[in-house]
Amino acid sequence: MFIADSHCDTLYALEFEKVRVNDLMSSKEKLLKGGVNLQTFALFAGSRDFKDTPYENAVRMIECAKKLDIEFFTGDLPDAPPSGLHGIFSIEGGQVLEGKIERLLEFDETCRIRMISLTWNYENEIGTPAQIDKTTGLKPFGKTLLQEMDKRGIYADVSHLNEAGFWDAYETASLPLIASHSNAYDLADSYRNLTKAQIEAIIKKNGYIGVNFYPYFLTRRADADLNDILRHIDYIASLGGIHVLGLGSDFDGIEVPPKGLEDASKMGNLIGLLLSNGYKEDDVKGIMGMNLWRILKDGERIRKQNA
């Protein structure tokens, strides 16, 4: 079964936290053991403790990716989902772009960014994160950026974005929104999770939601397990979102994993869990990877139309 994950912080952990390759949650060895075929690696803006800029750190992470010994798709994806292991790039924290469209074009040319998380936990030139407030909308550069991203088939990732920014992005972007690593607020009331209205809006436009494995976003406690992931999948599916569901592990960006999904080698555990809880095989294939593949290929199609 094709397995794809829409978010991990492995490059940041490797380059800046100096985690050894073999100790990564999403190392090549563990991804292969877990049957993962497509892993999204974030160029994470990170904290403000570095002397270098988020842009400079992102450039370092692109180079660092070579240490993983994984083939990255930096151009068009193949027509069919790959059978081996491959990586793609995303950006987490729009401050990486320094408020310049030229930076977007540079990253697009260098490594084909597929999605951009507009904010992390800091306000930037694009907008305001959910950690700060709910009511501050996107800034002018944010709206200009979304228009350029639309042309290039690059998705606006609303994980970390505040509610006002979410609705501005929803109205501004022609592409559907994605949430690469977010859960349902009704089940775990973290500011990082999506309200029912936000989930329904993503469903309405055939977007994508990658369920986050972080226990505090699953249960607000440290002792989450596979069944807590299932609860969030069930909830989003109950709203009509079976076709937008996927995996957004957040591996190497979480200090504690859920029981039964300690690292990427355990990804296959979700397949049996879903099947044993009544999900049809085609729906399981969608959740495990094909829903992410669908939206990535849709983005490429739109990119080619605008070329």
Secondary structure, DSSP 8 states (H G I E B T S, - for coil): ---EES-B-HHHHHHTS---GGG-TT-HHHHHHTT--EEEEEEE---S--SS-HHHHHHHHHHHGGGGT-EE--S---SS--SS-EEEEEEESGGGGTT-HHHHHHHHHHH-EEEEES-SSS--SS--BTTT-SS----HHHHHHHHHHHHHT-EEE-TTB-HHHHHHHHHH-SS--EETT--BTTTS--TTSB-HHHHHHHHHTT-EEEE---HHHHTSSS--BHHHHHHHHHHHHHTT-TTTEEE---BTS-SS--BT-SSGGGTTHHHHHHHHTT--HHHHHIIIIIHHHHHHHHHHHHHHHH-
